[in-house]
Amino acid sequence: MIIPVAMARAAEISPKGREGEFLGSFNRCLFLGMALGPLIGGVVSDTIGIRFAFLFLSLMGFITLILVFLTFPAKTTIKRRERGILSSINNPVVKIAFNKEHNITPTSTTRALDENLRLEDYSELAEKKL
């Protein structure tokens, strides 16, 4: 469950135009860890013991946690478009959904089968830029 959050964070901190490079590095490290983890754990377990393998895993996790806190930027600024209720009202899909004559909301799904419902009637509304 942490992988999607980590990928979103990697995409968030990457400079514009280099998102693929950052996500590629993230995936490379992720799969390299999955490939080498059992091998290293098995070697440590066979040479020193199973208890030390878990202690070694805990130590590596703690070191990783420290590195993340020291190297990740604390805050990023993302410029987002202002979106409010008024911008949603002018959306053609919203206008079609809340049309009183041809309501296509989930409460009246049977109206979609009505022969009077013609999507061609709404084509000029969808093409019109509001």
C-alpha positions in Angstrom: 0.0 0.0 0.0 3.0 2.3 0.4 4.2 1.9 -3.2 1.5 4.2 -4.9 2.1 6.9 -2.3 5.9 6.6 -2.8 5.4 6.8 -6.6 3.2 9.9 -6.2 5.8 11.5 -4.0 8.6 10.7 -6.6 6.5 12.3 -9.3 5.8 15.3 -7.1 9.4 16.1 -6.3 10.7 15.5 -9.8 11.5 18.5 -12.0 9.1 19.2 -14.9 10.0 17.1 -17.9 12.0 14.6 -15.8 9.2 12.7 -14.2 9.9 9.5 -16.2 13.5 9.5 -15.1 12.5 9.8 -11.4 9.8 7.1 -11.7 12.2 4.8 -13.6 14.8 5.2 -10.8 12.1 4.4 -8.3 11.0 1.3 -10.1 14.6 0.2 -10.6 15.3 0.5 -6.9 12.0 -1.2 -6.0 12.6 -4.3 -8.2 16.3 -4.4 -7.4 15.3 -4.6 -3.7 12.8 -7.4 -4.4 15.4 -9.3 -6.3 18.4 -8.9 -4.0 16.5 -8.9 -0.7 15.9 -12.6 -0.4 19.4 -13.3 -1.6 21.0 -11.1 1.0 18.6 -12.3 3.7 19.4 -15.9 2.8 23.2 -15.3 2.9 22.9 -13.5 6.3 20.6 -16.2 7.7 22.9 -19.0 6.6 26.1 -17.5 7.8 25.1 -15.7 11.0 21.6 -17.0 11.9 17.9 -16.2 11.3 17.7 -13.8 14.2 20.5 -11.7 12.9 18.8 -11.6 9.5 15.8 -9.9 11.0 18.0 -7.6 13.1 19.9 -6.7 9.9 16.6 -6.0 8.1 15.5 -3.7 11.0 18.9 -1.9 10.8 18.6 -1.4 7.0 15.0 -0.1 7.4 16.1 2.4 10.1 19.0 3.6 7.9 16.6 4.0 5.0 14.2 6.0 7.1 17.0 8.3 8.2 18.2 8.8 4.6 14.6 9.6 3.5 14.2 12.3 6.2 17.5 13.8 5.4 17.3 13.9 1.6 13.7 14.4 0.7 12.5 18.0 0.3 10.2 19.1 3.1 7.7 20.9 1.0 6.9 21.3 -2.6 4.8 23.9 -4.3 2.4 22.8 -7.0 0.6 25.3 -9.1 -2.9 24.2 -9.6 -5.8 25.6 -11.5 -8.5 27.1 -9.4 -11.5 24.9 -9.5 -14.7 25.7 -7.8 -18.4 25.0 -8.0 -18.9 27.7 -10.6 -16.5 26.1 -13.1 -18.3 22.8 -12.7 -21.7 24.4 -13.5 -20.4 25.4 -17.0 -19.3 21.9 -17.7 -21.4 20.4 -20.6 -21.5 17.0 -19.0 -23.0 18.5 -15.8 -25.6 20.4 -17.8 -26.6 17.2 -19.6 -26.7 15.2 -16.3 -29.0 17.7 -14.6 -31.3 18.4 -17.5 -34.8 18.0 -16.2 -36.3 16.5 -19.4 -33.6 13.9 -19.9 -32.1 13.1 -16.6 -29.3 10.6 -16.9 -28.3 10.5 -13.2 -28.1 7.0 -11.6 -31.6 7.4 -10.0 -33.2 7.3 -13.4 -31.1 4.9 -15.5 -34.1 3.6 -17.2 -34.5 6.9 -19.0 -31.4 6.0 -21.0 -33.4 3.5 -22.9 -36.1 6.1 -23.6 -36.4 6.6 -27.4 -36.8 10.3 -26.9 -33.3 10.6 -25.5 -31.1 11.6 -28.4 -27.5 12.4 -27.8 -27.4 14.3 -31.1 -29.6 17.0 -29.4 -26.7 17.7 -27.0 -23.8 17.6 -29.6 -23.9 21.3 -30.1 -23.8 21.9 -26.3 -20.7 19.6 -26.0 -18.9 21.3 -28.8 -19.6 24.8 -27.5 -16.8 26.1 -25.3 -18.1 27.8 -22.2 
